[in-house]
Amino acid sequence: MTLRSTSSGDPAIETPPEFGGDALAWAAWLYYGEALTQNEVAGALGVSRASVANYLAEARRRGLVTISLSPNLLGKVQQGQALAERFGLIGACVTPPEPECGDPEAQAVRLRRRIGRAAAQMLSPWLVDDRTIGVAWGRTMLEVAQALPQMTLSHTKIVQVSGSSLGDDASSPEACTALFAGRLGARCQNFHAPAVVTNKEICDALLAEPGLRRHFERLRAADLTVFGVGELGPETVWSDTDFLPASVVDSYLAAGSLAILIGRFLDADGREVDGPLSGRQIGMTLEELPAIPIRVCAAGGAAKIKAIRAVLAGGYATHLVTDADTAARLLGEDS
C-alpha cells in the first residue's frame, strides 16, 4: 500500500500500488468500478461521506471519470425540453415508445400504464404532507394512482375535481380520488353530486349548497392537480352514455370540439365550446383550473394528439407526461 495525503486535509489514505497513491482515483474506482455506496467508500478510506463526495467531484473535474448517457435517454430528455420550450411548460416527461404488439387494445393498456408510472414519478417531489391535490378521473388517472408509492401524508387532502358519473366504476371520479388518497395515506374528499344534472336551475341550486361551496373553495386553493384528456371524435366511445350520448357528441363535434378536459369541451385553440351540457355540469371550471400552481397532464397515444394540443394551446397544463411517439408528433418531428 502507498500512503498519500489528500488536498482536503484528510489524514493519509492507504491506496493499492496500482493507483500510485492517488486517493481520488482509488475512491472513484471503489464507487464507479466496484459499485460501492458513498458510505462504503468512506468506510474503506477512513474518511467522512462528505469527503468522498468531494473526491468524486474532483475526480470528474480532473477527467479521471467521465459520465456518458445513452442516446435513448438523451433523446427523451431533449424531447421533454423541446416540449416545454415549444408549449410554455415548466416541465415535460417523455416515456419510451410502446412496441407494436398486434393488439391495439393491449397496446393502449400498456401505454396508459407506462404513462401512469411516469406521472407518478413526476409527482413524487410534491408528495409532501399538508398539501391539497385535485384529482380528475379516467383510465390514465387510474394508472397514475396505482403507480403511486405507499405513503402516510395524514394532513394532505385529495380532492375530487368533478361530479360522479355512472361509467366505469374503477376509473370514476370518486374511485380515482379514493385510490389516490389510499395510496398516499391522505384524506379523501369526495363529494356526492352528479357530473351533469338535467337543467341549469338544479345545477345552480346544488352549487349553492354549503357543503359543495366549501368543497370547491378547497379545490380552488389546491397546490396541485393531475388530469388526463379525452379525445372527441366520431368514433369516441364514452363509458357513461347518460353523460355523453351520441346526440351530445354529435352536437359538440359540429361546434368544433375535439377534446374533453375535466368534463369540459375544448376546440383546437383550447377554448371551451358551448353545447347541450353548458350550465348543467358540476365540477371545477376551465376558468378556475389555471389558478392552481402545478397542473400535470398525463396523456399519450396517436388518437389524442389533437386533444393534447388543445390542452396545451389553452395553457391548462404546467407539466406534461406523454410517450415518445406522441412527443414527436406534437413537435412536428413525425407526420
Buried (B, 14 or more C-beta within 10 A) or exposed (E): EBEBEBEBEBEEBBBEEEBEBBBBBBBBBBBBEEEBEBEBBBBBBEBBBEBBBBBBEBBBEEEBBEEEEEEEEEBBBEBBBBBBEEBEBEBBBBBBBBEEEEEEEEBBBBBBBBBBBBBBBBBEEBBEEEBBBBBBBBBBBBBBBBBBEEBEBEEBBBBBBBBBBEBBEEBBBBBBBBBBBBBBEBBBBBBEBBBBBEEEEBBEEBBEEEEBEEBBEBBBEBBBBBBBBBBBEEEBEBBBEEBBEEEBBEBBBEEBBBBBBBBBBBBBEBBBBEBBBEEBBBBBEBEBBEEBEBBBBBBBBEBBBBBBBBBBBBBBBBBBBBBBBBBBBBBEEEE
